[in-house]
Structure formats: structure tokens, C-alpha cells
């Protein structure tokens, strides 16, 4: 179990027709962050993707984290995070996996740990933030399609998630629940010093700068282009499921990949075309 004796997080049943997503402003910030090279240390886990399956069929899931922890065994583990968050069900499951790890857990925030990714960081015995990094907390976020009964059920689920998140943040930081709720309501971004002051991080990692891309990141523009394109579409209010379809068609080189959504959404089509060209290359 966690060396800090952190509380186990429980999740309500997944609502019917529920789709997870990260807020578009979070995706936009994350998409502009320099990429970071993965560590060669076998006891280090690099979590640099959305939580849950993303538009390309990747993303960090509880199953993936469980496999990584099994490979490491009962040893100290370091988790490096640069993620906009995503699926709260997966985020809570990953939090519980790290919480139950029998050895010390260190989390390094390498760029941004937002939404569900910030929940995952709370499972660490020590949370370190790099220069220029952010921790962002907010209320549960997602999309439900259905009738009034579906929406009513979903509201109850989101409220349950908010309560669970407050429990986790309060236990980890020692702060009053009302103060945590205020930060969540305001969708609060905290830089390194603010995160440490708020108790959602423990110390500054001066050896990490979120503002400098790694050598491997400078050599390839495709991953950054994919993130930027997804963020642009999200900012136009296009749901994740539709973004996923558009991105996959763009990757496959479908001539009509933009469909009828882009023109009516007021997108910068020149920018989108440039990004798709990078994707294809």
C-alpha cells in the first residue's frame, strides 16, 4: 500500500453514452508543450499521453499502468507525467494502482498534469514539479448523449467524481475541503511554486525544465502536429468521437478528411492543411 496511507478512490458506474474528454483549453496548452524523451531507466514510467484511449488508439490506460508496474516489481518507481488528463474512470483506476504499489512512488511533473492526470499525481509519496510545469485541477468533465434521464444520471456520476476528487486532494494536501472545492470550481492552474504552496506538489525539481524540448522532440514534428490538430478541433466544439474520426481519416490520406465540419466551424483551414501535411509525412 501507499507509504502515505492515501485513501482508496471509488468510481460510480459509467453512465450510458458517456464520452470522456479533456477541456479544450487544457488540450491547447498541452499541445504546445515541448515533447520529452522517454527515460531509459527500467524503473521509470513515462506518461506523456491523454488518460484513456486517445484518437490514435494509444493513450494511457489502467491496463497499461498495471503492466508497467508488474514489469518493475516491488521496487521504487518514478512516474514522469505530461498529460492533459482524460478518462476519469481510467485516472482513478491508475491512481489506485500507484497507491497500492508496495514501494516508494515518485511523480515528476514534466510539463502539465491536468484533470485526471493531477489525480494520478496524488498517489505519489513525493511529487516534484519541473520549472515551467503546471498542475491543474477542476471538476469532472465529460460528454453524455441521451434523454433527460441519461443527463440526470450523468449529473449524479459527475457529482460523485467531484466528491472523490476532493477526498483525494484533501487527504494528500491536508487542506480544507471547501478550499479544494473552490480551486476545482475555478479550474485552477498552478505553476511550480503555487503547486507546492497549495500542497499538490512537494518540491521543485530544478533538473527538469518544461520549456526546453528534448533532442528527439526537435527531430520530429508529427507527434506535436497531431496534438495541435486535436486541440484546434476541440476548441471548435467538435466532440472527441468526431475528432477521432477526422484525425484517422487525415492519417489515412482520405481526400475529404475534413468533411463538412471544418468549414462551418470557422477553422483556420490553412493551418489545418499544414498540420495534416506533417501528419502524412
HELIX and SHEET records of a PDB file:
HELIX    1   1 UNK A   24  UNK A   31  1                                   8    
HELIX    2   2 UNK A   62  UNK A   72  1                                  11    
HELIX    3   3 UNK A   88  UNK A   99  1                                  12    
HELIX    4   4 UNK A  116  UNK A  121  1                                   6    
HELIX    5   5 UNK A  148  UNK A  173  1                                  26    
HELIX    6   6 UNK A  177  UNK A  185  1                                   9    
HELIX    7   7 UNK A  192  UNK A  198  1                                   7    
HELIX    8   8 UNK A  215  UNK A  219  1                                   5    
HELIX    9   9 UNK A  222  UNK A  235  1                                  14    
HELIX   10  10 UNK A  240  UNK A  252  1                                  13    
HELIX   11  11 UNK A  261  UNK A  265  1                                   5    
HELIX   12  12 UNK A  269  UNK A  280  1                                  12    
SHEET    1   A 2 UNK A  18  UNK A  20  0                                        
SHEET    2   A 2 UNK A 142  UNK A 144 -1                                        
SHEET    1   B 5 UNK A  44  UNK A  47  0                                        
SHEET    2   B 5 UNK A  77  UNK A  83  1                                        
SHEET    3   B 5 UNK A 105  UNK A 114  1                                        
SHEET    4   B 5 UNK A 126  UNK A 131  1                                        
SHEET    5   B 5 UNK A 203  UNK A 209  1                                        
SHEET    1   C 5 UNK A  44  UNK A  47  0                                        
SHEET    2   C 5 UNK A  77  UNK A  83  1                                        
SHEET    3   C 5 UNK A 105  UNK A 114  1                                        
SHEET    4   C 5 UNK A 134  UNK A 137  1                                        
SHEET    5   C 5 UNK A 188  UNK A 191 -1                                        
END                                                                             
